[in-house]
């Protein structure tokens, strides 16, 4: 994420949430929040795995002359 995007997160996120609730209804928004609460940690874990769990790192090899 670019640093200039940070000030826009709260106002645009709030506007997007209000529009989502108005368009879909209160219960659909609650379901979406529940799904997000369940999926965000899983996706975070997949994207930023702890070191040592995925040991197929490609290393540069220096060839001997």
Number of C-alpha atoms within 10 A of each C-alpha: 5 5 6 8 8 9 9 9 11 10 10 11 11 11 11 12 13 12 12 15 14 11 11 10 11 12 10 13 17 12 11 13 12 11 11 13 11 11 12 11 11 11 12 10 11 10 9 8 11 9 7 8 7 8 7 7 7 6 6 6 6 6 5 4 3
